[in-house]
Amino acid sequence: MFEVGPFALRYYGLFIALGIIVATWLSGRELERKGYDGTLALDSLFYIVPLGFVGARAYHVITDYGLYSGDPFPGVFEVWNGGLGIYGGVVGGFVGLLIFARIRGINPWAFADAVAPGLVLAQAIGRWGNYFNQELFGRPSDLPWAIRIAPENRPVGYSDAATFHPTFLYESIWDVVVCLILLWVARRFAERLKNGDVFVLYVSLYSFGRFFVEALRVDPAFLIGGTIRGNLFVSSVLALGFAMILLLRHSGSRRKRPESR
């Protein structure tokens, strides 16, 4: 956005910061609804954000280590050049949440349920940084909402294409939908939910949408077996796996109706 001496404000960093602010506000409201002190959301940032950042960077470096294998240091630490993975961020942030919940004596799954809607809303906001960076777009498209990508930002083999699917926008919209679903489920089925259900549902729903978004993307990505996009595989496993976990958690919870006599 602008640069003053050694300080540079980038769009991606701005949207991540906005996402954190909104997520903290919404998490505080959800905690209050559950009977907790809403300020716990702010206190937890000192654990969740740093470890989430480390996890996001670690996921990127591990899955795209070919970018750094020739000269790993200091490249693996140069986050200003891009490279954060959402799934790694969720794992790292969850570790931070567990530590915070242990210190404060809070049920970690109840806390995770309160955080989940704000987390996915933060992801929706953060995705707009990809628009300004002209990255993580999809296949060439002539649709009215297709976005124009500068020649220097187009992947190899797509130099003749000018407009592409705005997959960042698709994912952002889906994240907002997931946030609304989580908020509705948390209220509509409050008496039937177990601690952790909302978080498990978040992982499944987000990964379900991410699968279809990932299928459209053409940017360089780590491959499994030389052909399958790694995040496509990860999202499919998580979507199905966490949906199964949610079903199993409630498979035996229905009480049998008493027989009429």
C-alpha positions as a Markdown table, in Angstrom:
| # | Residue | x | y | z |
|---|---|---|---|---|
| 1 | Met | 0.0 | 0.0 | 0.0 |
| 2 | Phe | 2.8 | 2.4 | 0.9 |
| 3 | Glu | 6.4 | 2.3 | 2.1 |
| 4 | Val | 8.2 | 4.6 | 4.5 |
| 5 | Gly | 11.9 | 3.7 | 5.1 |
| 6 | Pro | 12.1 | 0.2 | 6.3 |
| 7 | Phe | 8.4 | 0.0 | 7.1 |
| 8 | Ala | 6.0 | -1.3 | 4.4 |
| 9 | Leu | 2.3 | -1.8 | 4.8 |
| 10 | Arg | 1.0 | -4.5 | 2.5 |
| 11 | Tyr | -2.5 | -5.3 | 1.5 |
| 12 | Tyr | -2.2 | -8.9 | 2.6 |
| 13 | Gly | -1.0 | -8.0 | 6.0 |
| 14 | Leu | -3.8 | -5.4 | 6.3 |
| 15 | Phe | -6.6 | -7.9 | 5.6 |
| 16 | Ile | -5.1 | -10.5 | 7.9 |
| 17 | Ala | -5.1 | -7.8 | 10.7 |
| 18 | Leu | -8.7 | -6.9 | 9.9 |
| 19 | Gly | -9.6 | -10.6 | 10.0 |
| 20 | Ile | -8.1 | -11.0 | 13.4 |
| 21 | Ile | -10.0 | -8.0 | 14.8 |
| 22 | Val | -13.3 | -9.2 | 13.5 |
| 23 | Ala | -12.6 | -12.8 | 14.6 |
| 24 | Thr | -11.8 | -11.5 | 18.1 |
| 25 | Trp | -15.0 | -9.5 | 18.3 |
| 26 | Leu | -17.2 | -12.3 | 17.2 |
| 27 | Ser | -15.4 | -14.9 | 19.4 |
| 28 | Gly | -16.0 | -12.6 | 22.4 |
| 29 | Arg | -19.7 | -12.4 | 21.6 |
| 30 | Glu | -19.9 | -16.2 | 21.3 |
| 31 | Leu | -18.0 | -16.7 | 24.6 |
| 32 | Glu | -20.5 | -14.4 | 26.3 |
| 33 | Arg | -23.4 | -16.3 | 24.9 |
| 34 | Lys | -21.9 | -19.5 | 26.4 |
| 35 | Gly | -21.5 | -17.8 | 29.8 |
| 36 | Tyr | -17.8 | -17.1 | 29.6 |
| 37 | Asp | -16.0 | -13.7 | 29.9 |
| 38 | Gly | -15.8 | -12.2 | 26.4 |
| 39 | Thr | -12.4 | -10.7 | 27.1 |
| 40 | Leu | -11.0 | -14.2 | 27.0 |
| 41 | Ala | -11.0 | -13.9 | 23.2 |
| 42 | Leu | -8.6 | -11.0 | 23.4 |
| 43 | Asp | -6.4 | -12.7 | 25.9 |
| 44 | Ser | -6.2 | -15.8 | 23.8 |
| 45 | Leu | -4.7 | -13.9 | 20.9 |
| 46 | Phe | -1.2 | -14.0 | 22.6 |
| 47 | Tyr | -1.3 | -17.8 | 22.2 |
| 48 | Ile | -3.4 | -18.4 | 19.2 |
| 49 | Val | -2.0 | -15.9 | 16.7 |
| 50 | Pro | 1.8 | -16.5 | 17.2 |
| 51 | Leu | 1.4 | -20.3 | 17.0 |
| 52 | Gly | -1.1 | -20.0 | 14.2 |
| 53 | Phe | 1.4 | -17.9 | 12.3 |
| 54 | Val | 4.2 | -20.4 | 12.9 |
| 55 | Gly | 1.9 | -23.3 | 11.8 |
| 56 | Ala | 0.8 | -21.5 | 8.6 |
| 57 | Arg | 4.4 | -20.8 | 7.7 |
| 58 | Ala | 5.6 | -24.3 | 8.5 |
| 59 | Tyr | 2.8 | -25.8 | 6.4 |
| 60 | His | 3.9 | -23.7 | 3.4 |
| 61 | Val | 7.6 | -24.5 | 3.8 |
| 62 | Ile | 7.0 | -28.2 | 4.2 |
| 63 | Thr | 4.6 | -28.5 | 1.3 |
| 64 | Asp | 6.6 | -26.2 | -1.0 |
| 65 | Tyr | 10.1 | -27.0 | 0.2 |
| 66 | Gly | 11.4 | -27.1 | -3.3 |
| 67 | Leu | 11.3 | -23.3 | -3.3 |
| 68 | Tyr | 13.8 | -23.2 | -0.5 |
| 69 | Ser | 15.9 | -26.4 | -0.8 |
| 70 | Gly | 18.6 | -24.6 | -2.7 |
| 71 | Asp | 19.0 | -21.8 | -0.2 |
| 72 | Pro | 16.8 | -22.6 | 2.8 |
| 73 | Phe | 18.2 | -19.8 | 5.0 |
| 74 | Pro | 17.0 | -17.1 | 5.4 |
| 75 | Gly | 14.3 | -17.9 | 2.8 |
| 76 | Val | 12.2 | -20.0 | 5.1 |
| 77 | Phe | 11.7 | -17.0 | 7.4 |
| 78 | Glu | 11.0 | -14.4 | 4.7 |
| 79 | Val | 7.3 | -14.3 | 5.2 |
| 80 | Trp | 7.0 | -10.9 | 3.5 |
| 81 | Asn | 7.7 | -12.7 | 0.2 |
| 82 | Gly | 4.5 | -14.8 | 0.7 |
| 83 | Gly | 3.8 | -18.3 | 1.9 |
| 84 | Leu | 1.2 | -19.0 | 4.6 |
| 85 | Gly | -1.0 | -22.2 | 4.6 |
| 86 | Ile | -4.5 | -22.0 | 6.2 |
| 87 | Tyr | -4.5 | -25.6 | 7.3 |
| 88 | Gly | -1.2 | -25.1 | 9.1 |
| 89 | Gly | -2.5 | -22.0 | 10.6 |
| 90 | Val | -5.5 | -23.8 | 12.0 |
| 91 | Val | -3.4 | -26.5 | 13.5 |
| 92 | Gly | -0.9 | -24.1 | 15.1 |
| 93 | Gly | -3.7 | -21.9 | 16.3 |
| 94 | Phe | -5.5 | -24.9 | 17.8 |
| 95 | Val | -2.3 | -25.8 | 19.7 |
| 96 | Gly | -2.2 | -22.2 | 21.1 |
| 97 | Leu | -5.9 | -22.6 | 22.1 |
| 98 | Leu | -5.2 | -25.8 | 24.0 |
| 99 | Ile | -2.4 | -24.1 | 25.9 |
| 100 | Phe | -4.5 | -21.1 | 26.7 |
| 101 | Ala | -7.5 | -23.2 | 27.8 |
| 102 | Arg | -5.2 | -25.3 | 30.0 |
| 103 | Ile | -3.8 | -22.2 | 31.7 |
| 104 | Arg | -7.2 | -20.6 | 32.2 |
| 105 | Gly | -9.0 | -23.8 | 33.2 |
| 106 | Ile | -11.5 | -23.6 | 30.3 |
| 107 | Asn | -13.0 | -26.5 | 28.3 |
| 108 | Pro | -10.9 | -26.3 | 25.1 |
| 109 | Trp | -13.6 | -27.7 | 22.9 |
| 110 | Ala | -16.2 | -25.2 | 24.2 |
| 111 | Phe | -13.7 | -22.5 | 23.5 |
| 112 | Ala | -13.0 | -23.8 | 20.0 |
| 113 | Asp | -16.7 | -23.8 | 19.3 |
| 114 | Ala | -16.8 | -20.1 | 20.2 |
| 115 | Val | -13.8 | -19.3 | 18.0 |
| 116 | Ala | -14.8 | -21.2 | 14.9 |
| 117 | Pro | -17.4 | -18.8 | 13.4 |
| 118 | Gly | -15.0 | -15.8 | 13.9 |
| 119 | Leu | -12.1 | -17.9 | 12.5 |
| 120 | Val | -13.8 | -18.7 | 9.2 |
| 121 | Leu | -15.0 | -15.1 | 8.9 |
| 122 | Ala | -11.4 | -13.9 | 9.3 |
| 123 | Gln | -10.5 | -16.3 | 6.5 |
| 124 | Ala | -13.1 | -14.6 | 4.3 |
| 125 | Ile | -11.6 | -11.2 | 5.0 |
| 126 | Gly | -8.0 | -12.4 | 4.6 |
| 127 | Arg | -8.7 | -13.9 | 1.1 |
| 128 | Trp | -9.0 | -10.4 | -0.3 |
| 129 | Gly | -5.3 | -9.9 | 0.1 |
| 130 | Asn | -5.0 | -12.4 | -2.7 |
| 131 | Tyr | -6.9 | -10.1 | -5.0 |
| 132 | Phe | -4.4 | -7.2 | -4.5 |
| 133 | Asn | -1.5 | -9.6 | -4.8 |
| 134 | Gln | -3.0 | -11.1 | -8.0 |
| 135 | Glu | -2.5 | -14.7 | -6.7 |
| 136 | Leu | -4.4 | -17.9 | -6.1 |
| 137 | Phe | -6.8 | -17.4 | -9.0 |
| 138 | Gly | -8.4 | -20.1 | -11.1 |
| 139 | Arg | -8.6 | -21.2 | -14.7 |
| 140 | Pro | -9.0 | -18.7 | -17.6 |
| 141 | Ser | -12.6 | -17.5 | -17.8 |
| 142 | Asp | -14.7 | -15.1 | -19.8 |
| 143 | Leu | -17.4 | -14.8 | -17.1 |
| 144 | Pro | -18.5 | -11.2 | -16.2 |
| 145 | Trp | -16.9 | -11.5 | -12.8 |
| 146 | Ala | -13.6 | -12.9 | -14.1 |
| 147 | Ile | -10.5 | -10.8 | -13.0 |
| 148 | Arg | -7.7 | -9.5 | -15.2 |
| 149 | Ile | -4.3 | -10.8 | -14.2 |
| 150 | Ala | -1.1 | -8.9 | -15.2 |
| 151 | Pro | 1.1 | -10.9 | -17.6 |
| 152 | Glu | 3.9 | -11.1 | -15.1 |
| 153 | Asn | 1.6 | -12.8 | -12.6 |
| 154 | Arg | 0.2 | -15.5 | -14.9 |
| 155 | Pro | 1.3 | -19.1 | -14.5 |
| 156 | Val | 3.5 | -20.8 | -17.1 |
| 157 | Gly | 1.3 | -21.9 | -20.0 |
| 158 | Tyr | -1.3 | -19.2 | -19.5 |
| 159 | Ser | 0.4 | -16.2 | -21.0 |
| 160 | Asp | -2.2 | -15.7 | -23.7 |
| 161 | Ala | -5.1 | -15.7 | -21.2 |
| 162 | Ala | -6.1 | -12.3 | -19.7 |
| 163 | Thr | -8.9 | -13.0 | -17.3 |
| 164 | Phe | -9.3 | -15.8 | -14.8 |
| 165 | His | -11.7 | -17.3 | -12.2 |
| 166 | Pro | -11.5 | -15.2 | -9.0 |
| 167 | Thr | -11.2 | -18.3 | -6.8 |
| 168 | Phe | -10.2 | -16.1 | -3.8 |
| 169 | Leu | -13.7 | -14.5 | -4.1 |
| 170 | Tyr | -15.4 | -17.9 | -4.3 |
| 171 | Glu | -13.7 | -19.1 | -1.2 |
| 172 | Ser | -14.4 | -15.8 | 0.6 |
| 173 | Ile | -18.1 | -16.1 | -0.2 |
| 174 | Trp | -18.1 | -19.7 | 1.0 |
| 175 | Asp | -16.4 | -18.8 | 4.2 |
| 176 | Val | -19.1 | -16.2 | 5.0 |
| 177 | Val | -21.8 | -18.8 | 4.3 |
| 178 | Val | -20.0 | -21.3 | 6.6 |
| 179 | Cys | -19.8 | -18.6 | 9.3 |
| 180 | Leu | -23.6 | -18.0 | 9.1 |
| 181 | Ile | -24.3 | -21.8 | 9.2 |
| 182 | Leu | -22.1 | -22.2 | 12.3 |
| 183 | Leu | -23.9 | -19.3 | 14.1 |
| 184 | Trp | -27.3 | -20.8 | 13.1 |
| 185 | Val | -26.4 | -24.3 | 14.2 |
| 186 | Ala | -24.9 | -23.1 | 17.5 |
| 187 | Arg | -28.2 | -21.5 | 18.3 |
| 188 | Arg | -30.8 | -23.8 | 16.7 |
| 189 | Phe | -29.3 | -27.0 | 18.2 |
| 190 | Ala | -27.7 | -25.6 | 21.3 |
| 191 | Glu | -29.3 | -28.2 | 23.6 |
| 192 | Arg | -28.2 | -31.2 | 21.4 |
| 193 | Leu | -24.7 | -30.1 | 20.6 |
| 194 | Lys | -21.6 | -31.5 | 22.3 |
| 195 | Asn | -18.6 | -29.4 | 23.0 |
| 196 | Gly | -16.4 | -29.4 | 19.9 |
| 197 | Asp | -19.3 | -30.0 | 17.4 |
| 198 | Val | -19.2 | -26.5 | 16.0 |
| 199 | Phe | -15.5 | -26.7 | 15.4 |
| 200 | Val | -15.7 | -30.1 | 13.8 |
| 201 | Leu | -18.5 | -28.8 | 11.6 |
| 202 | Tyr | -16.3 | -25.8 | 10.6 |
| 203 | Val | -13.4 | -28.0 | 9.5 |
| 204 | Ser | -15.7 | -30.2 | 7.4 |
| 205 | Leu | -17.7 | -27.4 | 5.8 |
| 206 | Tyr | -14.7 | -25.2 | 5.1 |
| 207 | Ser | -12.8 | -28.2 | 3.5 |
| 208 | Phe | -15.8 | -29.1 | 1.5 |
| 209 | Gly | -15.9 | -25.7 | -0.2 |
| 210 | Arg | -12.1 | -25.6 | -0.4 |
| 211 | Phe | -12.1 | -28.8 | -2.4 |
| 212 | Phe | -14.1 | -27.2 | -5.2 |
| 213 | Val | -12.1 | -24.0 | -5.2 |
| 214 | Glu | -8.9 | -26.0 | -5.3 |
| 215 | Ala | -10.2 | -27.9 | -8.3 |
| 216 | Leu | -10.4 | -24.6 | -10.2 |
| 217 | Arg | -6.9 | -23.2 | -9.3 |
| 218 | Val | -4.0 | -23.3 | -11.7 |
| 219 | Asp | -1.3 | -21.6 | -9.6 |
| 220 | Pro | 1.8 | -23.7 | -8.7 |
| 221 | Ala | 1.1 | -26.1 | -5.8 |
| 222 | Phe | 2.7 | -29.1 | -4.2 |
| 223 | Leu | 1.6 | -32.3 | -5.9 |
| 224 | Ile | 0.9 | -35.8 | -4.6 |
| 225 | Gly | 2.0 | -38.6 | -7.0 |
| 226 | Gly | 3.0 | -35.9 | -9.5 |
| 227 | Thr | -0.5 | -35.1 | -10.6 |
| 228 | Ile | -2.9 | -34.5 | -7.6 |
| 229 | Arg | -2.9 | -31.0 | -6.0 |
| 230 | Gly | -1.9 | -31.6 | -2.4 |
| 231 | Asn | -4.5 | -29.2 | -0.9 |
| 232 | Leu | -7.2 | -30.9 | -3.1 |
| 233 | Phe | -6.3 | -34.2 | -1.4 |
| 234 | Val | -6.1 | -32.6 | 2.1 |
| 235 | Ser | -9.4 | -30.8 | 1.8 |
| 236 | Ser | -11.2 | -33.9 | 0.6 |
| 237 | Val | -9.9 | -36.0 | 3.5 |
| 238 | Leu | -10.7 | -33.4 | 6.1 |
| 239 | Ala | -14.2 | -32.7 | 4.7 |
| 240 | Leu | -15.1 | -36.4 | 4.8 |
| 241 | Gly | -13.2 | -37.3 | 7.9 |
| 242 | Phe | -14.6 | -34.6 | 10.1 |
| 243 | Ala | -18.1 | -35.1 | 8.7 |
| 244 | Met | -17.8 | -38.8 | 9.8 |
| 245 | Ile | -16.5 | -37.7 | 13.2 |
| 246 | Leu | -19.5 | -35.5 | 13.7 |
| 247 | Leu | -21.9 | -38.3 | 12.7 |
| 248 | Leu | -20.2 | -40.8 | 15.0 |
| 249 | Arg | -20.3 | -38.4 | 17.9 |
| 250 | His | -24.1 | -38.4 | 17.6 |
| 251 | Ser | -24.8 | -41.8 | 16.2 |
| 252 | Gly | -25.7 | -43.2 | 19.7 |
| 253 | Ser | -27.2 | -40.0 | 21.2 |
| 254 | Arg | -30.8 | -40.6 | 20.2 |
| 255 | Arg | -32.8 | -42.0 | 22.9 |
| 256 | Lys | -35.2 | -44.8 | 22.0 |
| 257 | Arg | -38.8 | -43.8 | 22.4 |
| 258 | Pro | -40.6 | -45.8 | 25.1 |
| 259 | Glu | -42.9 | -48.5 | 23.8 |
| 260 | Ser | -46.6 | -47.8 | 24.2 |
| 261 | Arg | -48.4 | -50.1 | 26.6 |
